[in-house]
Structures are given as C-alpha cells and as structure tokens.
Amino acid sequence: MEWATLVEVHGTADCDAWGQASIELGAGDSPAQFKAIAAIPEAVRGGVLARIPATAFKGSAVWQLRVVVRHRNGRSQEARFRLQLG
C-alpha cells in the first residue's frame, strides 16, 4: 500500500439551486490563473470538501484555494482562502 500526505479542506459548499462545485488552486497572492484540483459532487455543510495531495502545493510558498459553487441557472459564487506554507 502506498501512502500519501493529504491536505484536508473543510467547509461548506451549498446553494438553493445546486449545479456543481469545485476547488481550484492558484499560486501566489493574486493568481493569474487557477487550476481545478477537486470536484465537489454534492452539497456539503460543515464537512470535508476535498482531500488534496500535498504534492499539489509544490512551487510556491503562498497559495489561494478557491471554492466555486455553480447554480443550475449558470450563476456562480466563490470563496477564497490564502494558504501560507513554511
């Protein structure tokens, strides 16, 4: 069995017209781009949103985690968290 170090992301991803949601990762304080790293297939309230391999955080000491919730009507909302490593 192979073991990996994971970063567990807790929080809430929910809305009244659930479509889909994801967690995206961008390097630095003001990322020029984000990369989707985890899908959130159903609404979560105060639970585990995703488990991200620690290797995803290579290359920068500062990261922005962005949770994006998309409504069935196409609208989206986001929340960001700044992560400082080291």
N, C-alpha and C positions, 0 to 999 in steps of 0.2 A: 504494500500500500504506500502510495506517495502522499506526503503531507505538504501543505502549502500554508503560508501565512495569509490570513484574510483580514480585511478591514470591514467590519460590520456597520452598516449605515442604518440607524434607527430614525423613525419619524412618522409623518402622516402624509399620505398621497391619496386624496379623495376629492370628490366633487359630486354635484347632484345629477350630472349627465355624463357619467364615466365613459370615456372612449378608450384611452390608453395612457400609459405614463412611462417615463424612463429616467435614468440617472445618467448625466453627462459629466465629463471631466475636462477641465481646461487648465493649462499650465500658466502660472503667474497670477498677479493681482487683477489684471484686466485681459483675460484671454482673447486672442483674435478669433479663435475657433474652439469649439467643444467637440468631443468625441463621445458618442453614446456607448456606455460601458455596461449597462444593465437595463433590462426591460422589467417593468412592474406590471404584471398581467392583470391584477385586480386591485381594488381599493384596499388601502392599509391605513389603520388608525392607531397610532402609537405602537408600532411594531417594527419588525425588521423589513426594510425596503430592499436591501440587497447585501450580498457578501462579495466584496471586490478583492481580487488578488492583489497583494501588496506590490507585486511587480508592475502594476499599472501606474504606480507613482514614481517610476524612475525618471530621471532627467530634470527634475525641478524640486526646489525646497518648499514652494508655495503652489497650492492647487485651489481651484474653485470647483466645488461639487454643485451641480445644478440639477434639481428635481423639476421635471417638466410634466405637468398633467394636461392632457388634451381632452377636451369635451367632445361629445358626439357631434356637436354642431360646428366643430373645427376650431373653436377658440382654445387658447391655451393659457396656462398660468405657470409661473416658475418661482422657485425659491432657491437661494444660493447660500452656500456655506464656505467660508475660507478655511483651508486646512494648511497649517504651518508644520512642516516636518523638521525634526532635528533641533 
